[in-house]
Amino acid sequence: MQKVYISGPITGIDPTLCRQRFETAKTELKRRGYVPVSPLDNGLPDEAPYDEHMRRDLEMLSECDMIYMLNGWERSKGCRIEFNTAATHRKPIIFERE
């Protein structure tokens, strides 16, 4: 089964709402037959520095077959980095529907 990295805004988002959005995405991707990979499950403490989170998240993305962009990704610096990384490596990009 193909692994799909979930990219969505995290910084500055209410933690409960953020976790709900990623859990909903994980459920949807599982329903479609994919193995979801969430940056919220990167093994680092929430309070770890941003750079550490991004480094680990990009490692996780590199191990995935494609990327799933949550709505609002365009406004997130980290999501734009993940999007560009996926595009550079020619990974398929899926966008969340409204």
Solvent accessible surface area in square Angstrom, and as a share of the most:
residue,aa,sasa,rsa
1,M,180,0.80
2,Q,87,0.39
3,K,71,0.30
4,V,0,0.00
5,Y,0,0.00
6,I,0,0.00
7,S,0,0.00
8,G,5,0.05
9,P,17,0.10
10,I,66,0.33
11,T,112,0.65
12,G,83,0.80
13,I,60,0.30
14,D,81,0.42
15,P,108,0.68
16,T,90,0.52
17,L,91,0.45
18,C,6,0.03
19,R,103,0.38
20,Q,104,0.46
21,R,64,0.23
22,F,2,0.01
23,E,71,0.32
24,T,91,0.53
25,A,4,0.03
26,K,34,0.14
27,T,92,0.53
28,E,46,0.21
29,L,0,0.00
30,K,123,0.52
31,R,174,0.64
32,R,78,0.28
33,G,37,0.36
34,Y,49,0.19
35,V,55,0.32
36,P,20,0.12
37,V,24,0.14
38,S,4,0.02
39,P,6,0.04
40,L,42,0.21
41,D,78,0.40
42,N,12,0.06
43,G,77,0.74
44,L,54,0.27
45,P,73,0.46
46,D,126,0.65
47,E,146,0.65
48,A,16,0.13
49,P,78,0.49
50,Y,88,0.34
51,D,97,0.50
52,E,69,0.31
53,H,38,0.17
54,M,21,0.10
55,R,141,0.51
56,R,80,0.29
57,D,7,0.04
58,L,50,0.25
59,E,81,0.36
60,M,13,0.06
61,L,0,0.00
62,S,75,0.48
63,E,105,0.47
64,C,5,0.03
65,D,63,0.33
66,M,14,0.06
67,I,0,0.00
68,Y,8,0.03
69,M,1,0.00
70,L,2,0.01
71,N,47,0.24
72,G,8,0.08
73,W,38,0.13
74,E,89,0.40
75,R,196,0.71
76,S,21,0.13
77,K,125,0.53
78,G,9,0.09
79,C,2,0.01
80,R,104,0.38
81,I,60,0.31
82,E,8,0.03
83,F,50,0.21
84,N,88,0.45
85,T,35,0.20
86,A,0,0.00
87,A,48,0.37
88,T,103,0.60
89,H,120,0.54
90,R,218,0.80
91,K,34,0.14
92,P,73,0.46
93,I,50,0.26
94,I,35,0.18
95,F,102,0.43
96,E,47,0.21
97,R,188,0.68
98,E,195,0.87
